Amino acid sequence: MSFEKLGLTVNDPVWDCHFHILDSAAPVAATASLPNETATTDQYKQVAKRYGLTHGVVVQPSMYGINNDVTLRALKDLGGNYRAVGVIAPDSDVTVLQQFDQLGMRGVRFNQVQVGATQTQDMPRIAELIQDLGWHIQLHISADALEALLPMLQDLPTRLVLDHIGRCPFDAPDSLRTLLGLYESEHVWIKLSGPYHQRDDTLSFQHNLALAKKLIAIDPSRLVWGSDWPHVTEQPKPPFEELTRFMEEAADDETTLRKIVSLNATQLYA
């Protein structure tokens, strides 16, 4: 199933807001916990063409730490329709960040699931560094851990984008309540990506499908979609059609779908 067939106009950009480019020859950080595979821009371009994806966001994987070379090379190869989310140190040089901005970087990722490369206590300092650039903080964390961070997350002076539908465990009402409450904050966005990360007891996507519908009911204008290609944590890899179908079922109508896979992302990654 291609998003080209889901009610978008010919002029609408179609965004994949979360995918990774990997190079098995690149050095990995000492904290790396996932295998360093190879997933090239040429391979991704084939996926994008097949599914009608015209724009996208390369997300720095945790295995490379604060070395953004692979991600930045991917940006150059993919061209002007693509943006990136990187990983930086709290003492980063503003001049370097301005150069990254010119190349297309638009956010800084904190990964607290594959831990080690980033620390949540650095978020306020990073937010200060990137605020004038208009970048956002992207946070990959289990919803179970949000409660302790709420005061800091609610006070961030930048947008906050939560990865993978907020990583809310199945049958965890307190975590769900915390996640939905945080999403009520107008600076908080969520990626409707990686529905396979938090499956229910039937191993289906139904838990995350119900959550996505709840988020859409609160505000569909702060949601974006991403494929999470090449699905580094998954064996076997999920069929790409399942991920586009998930988004179609969650959106339920063409107007909402257009917001999530096109208009919202254009605003967030301008």
Stockholm file with secondary structure:
# STOCKHOLM 1.0

chainA/1-270         MSFEKLGLTVNDPVWDCHFHILDSAAPVAATASLPNETATTDQYKQVAKRYGLTHGVVVQPSMYGINNDVTLRALKDLGGNYRAVGVIAPDSDVTVLQQFDQLGMRGVRFNQVQVGATQTQDMPRIAELIQDLGWHIQLHISADALEALLPMLQDLPTRLVLDHIGRCPFDAPDSLRTLLGLYESEHVWIKLSGPYHQRDDTLSFQHNLALAKKLIAIDPSRLVWGSDWPHVTEQPKPPFEELTRFMEEAADDETTLRKIVSLNATQLYA
#=GR chainA/1-270 SS CCGGGTTCCTTCCCEEEEECCBCTTSCCCTTCCSCCCCBCHHHHHHHHHHTTCCEEEEECCGGGTTCCHHHHHHHHHHCTTEEEEECCCTTCCHHHHHHHHHHTEEEEEEESSSCSSCCGGGHHHHHHHHHTTTCEEEEECCGGGSGGGHHHHHTCSSCEEESGGGGCCTTCHHHHHHHHHHHTSTTEEEEEECGGGSCCTTSSSHHHHHHHHHHHHHCGGGEEEECCBTCTTCSSCCCHHHHHHHHHHHHCSHHHHHIIIIIHHHHHTC
#=GC SS_cons         CCGGGTTCCTTCCCEEEEECCBCTTSCCCTTCCSCCCCBCHHHHHHHHHHTTCCEEEEECCGGGTTCCHHHHHHHHHHCTTEEEEECCCTTCCHHHHHHHHHHTEEEEEEESSSCSSCCGGGHHHHHHHHHTTTCEEEEECCGGGSGGGHHHHHTCSSCEEESGGGGCCTTCHHHHHHHHHHHTSTTEEEEEECGGGSCCTTSSSHHHHHHHHHHHHHCGGGEEEECCBTCTTCSSCCCHHHHHHHHHHHHCSHHHHHIIIIIHHHHHTC
//
